[in-house]
Amino acid sequence: MVLERLAAYYPQAGTALKYDNPYQLFVATVLSAQTTDEQVNRITADLFKAAPSVYDLSRMKPSELEQYVKRCGLYRHKSRYLVEAARVIVRDYGGRIPDQRDQLIKLPGVGRKTANIIISSAYGKPAIAVDTHVFRVSKRLGLAGGSTVEKVEKQLEKVIPIEQWSDTHHRLIALGRNICQARNPRCADCFLEDLCVYARKRGDKKWL
């Protein structure tokens, strides 16, 4: 019932990041950590003109890249990771962004969330990327109870049909951003309140 209502309420949920190919999604996803999608889109609008391909990015110095991404959080770390990752992609994968999780997570700055987003959104393969919204909302709804991102990911894979993994990921993010915020969730306005474990326990004031 939870999945059906999510699908009905957010039938067109998807990423707000703007990209035209796997390379652009890779860069945008790495930059999106601790930065809003809107800010990332403003940054990449200029960045992709200066570095339209992974080959161009691989030839940049981190200090050069910093000038384009300094408006996002942790920009020095991200600049280094992106340049190093681009060089690995050119050297080991012929300039093609890998489509396998085990290959992606070996790249500098890439964790399971980033890898799953690329697998899902760039290549159309089933994957559930657990970001802070998915982690929080899935636990509040009772879809998962794990204490780590990987445990929650595995639990969600068991309760969500594989063909719905990617769409449900986006729908949980939409719910987390619009209604089920971290500190002040609007339970009374939520279309899932009657099915939500957290809403039933809210009197305990135990925030996730």
NORTAJO-V231291 format. One record per pair of residues at least 24 apart in sequence whose ideal C-beta (glycine too) atoms are under 7 Angstrom apart, sorted by the first residue. I is the first residue (numbers start at 1). GAP is how many residues later the second one is. If there is no record, write none. Layout:
I	GAP
I	GAP
This chain:
1	194
2	139
2	141
2	190
2	193
3	157
3	161
3	165
5	186
5	187
6	162
6	165
6	169
7	164
9	182
10	161
10	164
13	154
13	157
13	158
13	161
14	156
15	106
15	155
17	24
18	26
22	75
22	96
22	100
22	101
23	30
23	31
23	74
24	24
25	93
25	96
25	97
26	71
26	92
27	55
29	85
29	88
29	89
30	48
30	51
30	52
30	79
30	84
31	38
31	41
31	47
33	41
34	39
34	40
35	37
35	38
39	32
39	33
40	32
43	25
43	26
43	28
43	29
54	32
54	35
54	36
54	41
55	35
55	40
57	25
57	26
57	29
58	25
58	28
58	29
58	32
78	31
81	27
81	28
82	27
84	24
85	24
85	25
97	25
99	24
99	26
112	37
112	38
112	41
113	36
120	46
120	49
126	36
126	39
126	40
127	38
127	39
128	25
128	28
128	29
128	37
128	41
129	40
131	42
133	39
133	40
133	43
133	44
134	35
134	38
134	39
136	40
136	46
136	72
137	35
137	38
137	39
137	43
138	34
139	69
140	40
140	56
140	57
140	58
140	68
141	51
141	55
141	56
142	55
